[in-house]
Amino acid sequence: MTGALMNHMAVLDRHVSFFNGSLRTLLRRESDRRRYANSPYAWLFQPYMGEELIALSCHGAQSEVLSVAVVPFTQQAIKTSDAYVMTLLPSEKAVRQTSLMPSQRQHQLQHAPDRTEVMNETSLSELVAHVGNRPLLGWGLRRQLNMLNQMLNAHLGFALPNAQVDLGSLNRRELQRRQPYVDPPGSLRHAAARYRIPLHPFSSVLDQAIASALIYQRLQRLVD
């Protein structure tokens, strides 16, 4: 194991309390791992041994329109060239721009996805392939994943089994450790402002994912 990988795993170990590791979750993951052991999804349930994390941002609109940004990154670099942004629409009819309701069109304009697809097994399989089995990072991650995991369960039969780091909880812990009398930011935008990372109030899911990765990198510099 390389020194960089050992250092990266040590950082993750320090934050193990922020991983989604409840007994119910662990039991469900083990059940899913066995159920999909001979399927094309088997590799998603295997432990990840690399250096990358996935900054994930999800934003839902009316009529179950969902935009998702997936941005791989390490402690040293954010791989924006490998970023993937998809908007998932609930029906075949909604694929055509002219058939979208105004709120749906506004949602797509704000998040500017690389792809717009119907929410089905094919599109969700493509999405989970981009996520892989790398640890997930996001602000309020469990809340953000609720809608996506509901769709994954409905079409693929499982939720994302990845290790998960809630950036809000991690940020609060580190600030309380270093500055116990300072109130931690309550939102991603306020946290970004604290670390001097530009983030517009009406930012896209890609902007939010990149800002999350940048904040995580700043936090690692504080604890290293």
C-alpha positions as CSV (number, residue, x, y, z in Angstrom):
1,M,0.0,0.0,0.0
2,T,1.4,3.4,-1.0
3,G,2.1,6.2,1.5
4,A,-0.5,8.4,-0.1
5,L,-3.2,5.7,0.1
6,M,-2.2,4.9,3.8
7,N,-2.6,8.6,4.6
8,H,-5.9,8.8,2.8
9,M,-7.3,5.8,4.7
10,A,-6.1,7.2,8.0
11,V,-8.0,10.4,7.3
12,L,-11.2,8.4,6.6
13,D,-10.7,6.3,9.7
14,R,-10.6,9.5,11.8
15,H,-14.0,10.4,10.5
16,V,-15.6,6.9,10.7
17,S,-18.4,8.2,13.0
18,F,-19.7,10.2,10.1
19,F,-20.1,7.2,7.8
20,N,-23.5,5.7,7.4
21,G,-22.9,2.6,9.5
22,S,-26.1,1.9,11.5
23,L,-26.8,-1.8,12.2
24,R,-29.9,-1.8,10.0
25,T,-27.9,-0.2,7.1
26,L,-25.1,-2.7,7.5
27,L,-27.5,-5.7,7.6
28,R,-29.2,-4.4,4.5
29,R,-25.9,-3.9,2.6
30,E,-24.9,-7.5,3.5
31,S,-28.2,-8.8,2.3
32,D,-27.9,-6.9,-0.9
33,R,-24.3,-8.0,-1.4
34,R,-25.3,-11.6,-1.3
35,R,-28.4,-11.1,-3.4
36,Y,-26.4,-9.4,-6.2
37,A,-23.3,-11.5,-5.9
38,N,-23.7,-13.0,-9.4
39,S,-25.1,-9.9,-11.0
40,P,-23.4,-7.0,-13.0
41,Y,-23.8,-4.9,-9.8
42,A,-21.7,-7.2,-7.6
43,W,-18.7,-4.9,-7.7
44,L,-20.6,-2.1,-6.2
45,F,-20.9,-4.0,-2.9
46,Q,-17.1,-4.6,-2.6
47,P,-14.9,-2.5,-0.4
48,Y,-13.2,0.4,-2.2
49,M,-9.4,0.4,-1.8
50,G,-8.5,3.5,-3.9
51,E,-7.8,7.1,-3.0
52,E,-10.9,8.8,-4.6
53,L,-14.1,10.0,-3.0
54,I,-17.3,11.1,-4.8
55,A,-18.7,14.5,-4.1
56,L,-22.4,14.0,-4.6
57,S,-25.2,16.5,-4.9
58,C,-28.9,15.8,-5.5
59,H,-31.7,18.3,-6.1
60,G,-35.3,17.3,-6.6
61,A,-38.1,19.4,-8.2
62,Q,-41.8,19.1,-8.6
63,S,-43.1,16.0,-10.4
64,E,-40.1,13.9,-9.2
65,V,-37.6,15.5,-11.5
66,L,-34.1,14.8,-10.0
67,S,-30.7,16.3,-10.9
68,V,-27.6,14.5,-9.7
69,A,-23.9,15.6,-9.9
70,V,-21.1,13.1,-9.4
71,V,-17.6,14.6,-9.0
72,P,-14.6,12.3,-8.2
73,F,-11.8,13.9,-6.2
74,T,-8.8,13.2,-4.0
75,Q,-7.1,15.2,-1.3
76,Q,-5.0,16.8,-4.0
77,A,-7.3,17.3,-7.0
78,I,-10.9,17.7,-8.0
79,K,-11.5,15.9,-11.2
80,T,-14.0,18.2,-12.8
81,S,-13.2,16.7,-16.3
82,D,-14.7,13.4,-15.0
83,A,-17.8,15.1,-13.4
84,Y,-21.1,13.7,-14.4
85,V,-24.4,15.6,-14.2
86,M,-27.7,13.9,-15.0
87,T,-31.3,15.0,-14.8
88,L,-33.8,12.2,-14.4
89,L,-37.4,12.7,-15.5
90,P,-40.3,10.6,-14.3
91,S,-41.9,9.7,-17.7
92,E,-41.2,9.2,-21.4
93,K,-43.4,12.1,-22.2
94,A,-41.3,14.5,-20.0
95,V,-38.1,13.8,-22.0
96,R,-39.0,16.4,-24.6
97,Q,-38.3,19.9,-23.5
98,T,-41.5,21.2,-25.0
99,S,-43.6,19.0,-22.8
100,L,-41.9,20.1,-19.5
101,M,-43.8,22.2,-17.0
102,P,-42.3,25.6,-16.4
103,S,-40.9,24.5,-13.0
104,Q,-39.2,21.5,-14.7
105,R,-37.7,23.7,-17.4
106,Q,-36.4,26.1,-14.8
107,H,-34.9,23.2,-12.9
108,Q,-33.1,22.0,-16.0
109,L,-31.8,25.5,-16.9
110,Q,-30.4,25.9,-13.4
111,H,-28.6,22.6,-13.2
112,A,-27.5,22.3,-16.9
113,P,-27.2,18.5,-16.9
114,D,-24.9,16.7,-19.3
115,R,-27.7,14.2,-19.8
116,T,-31.5,14.2,-19.5
117,E,-33.0,10.8,-19.3
118,V,-36.1,9.0,-18.2
119,M,-35.8,7.5,-14.7
120,N,-35.5,3.8,-15.5
121,E,-33.2,0.8,-15.1
122,T,-30.9,1.9,-17.9
123,S,-30.4,5.5,-16.8
124,L,-30.0,4.5,-13.1
125,S,-27.5,1.8,-14.0
126,E,-25.4,4.4,-15.9
127,L,-25.5,6.7,-12.9
128,V,-24.4,4.1,-10.4
129,A,-21.6,3.0,-12.7
130,H,-20.3,6.6,-12.5
131,V,-20.6,6.6,-8.7
132,G,-19.0,3.1,-8.4
133,N,-18.1,1.9,-4.9
134,R,-16.2,5.0,-3.9
135,P,-17.1,6.7,-0.6
136,L,-19.8,9.4,-1.0
137,L,-19.4,12.9,0.4
138,G,-22.1,15.6,0.6
139,W,-23.8,18.2,2.8
140,G,-26.8,16.7,4.5
141,L,-26.0,13.6,2.5
142,R,-28.7,11.3,3.9
143,R,-31.4,13.8,3.1
144,Q,-30.0,14.3,-0.4
145,L,-29.9,10.6,-1.0
146,N,-33.5,9.9,0.1
147,M,-35.1,10.6,-3.3
148,L,-32.3,9.0,-5.3
149,N,-32.3,5.8,-3.2
150,Q,-36.1,5.5,-3.5
151,M,-35.7,5.5,-7.3
152,L,-32.8,3.0,-7.1
153,N,-34.8,0.7,-4.9
154,A,-37.8,0.9,-7.3
155,H,-35.9,0.2,-10.5
156,L,-32.7,-1.7,-9.4
157,G,-33.8,-3.2,-6.1
158,F,-31.1,-1.6,-3.9
159,A,-29.9,1.7,-2.5
160,L,-26.4,3.0,-2.9
161,P,-24.3,0.8,-0.6
162,N,-21.3,3.2,-0.5
163,A,-19.6,4.4,2.7
164,Q,-21.0,8.0,3.3
165,V,-19.5,11.1,4.9
166,D,-21.8,13.8,5.9
167,L,-19.9,17.0,5.3
168,G,-22.1,19.2,7.6
169,S,-21.4,16.9,10.5
170,L,-17.7,16.6,9.7
171,N,-17.4,20.4,9.4
172,R,-19.2,21.0,12.7
173,R,-17.0,18.5,14.6
174,E,-13.8,20.0,13.3
175,L,-14.9,23.6,14.0
176,Q,-16.0,22.7,17.5
177,R,-12.7,21.0,18.1
178,R,-10.7,24.1,17.0
179,Q,-13.1,26.9,17.8
180,P,-15.6,25.7,20.4
181,Y,-17.2,29.1,20.9
182,V,-18.0,29.7,17.2
183,D,-21.3,28.6,15.8
184,P,-20.7,26.3,12.8
185,P,-22.3,27.1,9.5
186,G,-25.7,25.7,9.1
187,S,-25.7,25.3,5.3
188,L,-23.3,24.5,2.5
189,R,-23.5,28.1,1.2
190,H,-22.5,29.5,4.6
191,A,-19.7,26.9,5.0
192,A,-18.4,27.8,1.5
193,A,-18.4,31.5,2.4
194,R,-16.4,30.7,5.6
195,Y,-13.7,29.0,3.5
196,R,-13.9,31.7,0.8
197,I,-15.3,29.4,-1.8
198,P,-17.7,31.1,-4.2
199,L,-21.2,29.6,-4.3
200,H,-24.2,31.4,-5.7
201,P,-27.5,31.1,-3.8
202,F,-29.0,29.5,-6.9
203,S,-26.1,27.2,-7.6
204,S,-26.3,24.1,-9.7
205,V,-25.8,20.6,-8.3
206,L,-22.4,20.6,-10.0
207,D,-21.4,23.8,-8.2
208,Q,-22.6,22.3,-4.9
209,A,-20.6,19.1,-5.4
210,I,-17.4,20.9,-6.3
211,A,-17.9,23.2,-3.3
212,S,-18.3,20.2,-1.1
213,A,-15.1,18.7,-2.4
214,L,-13.2,21.9,-1.8
215,I,-14.5,22.2,1.8
216,Y,-13.4,18.7,2.5
217,Q,-10.0,19.4,1.1
218,R,-9.7,22.4,3.4
219,L,-10.8,20.4,6.4
220,Q,-8.1,17.8,5.7
221,R,-5.5,20.5,5.7
222,L,-6.7,21.5,9.2
223,V,-6.5,18.0,10.6
224,D,-3.3,16.7,8.9
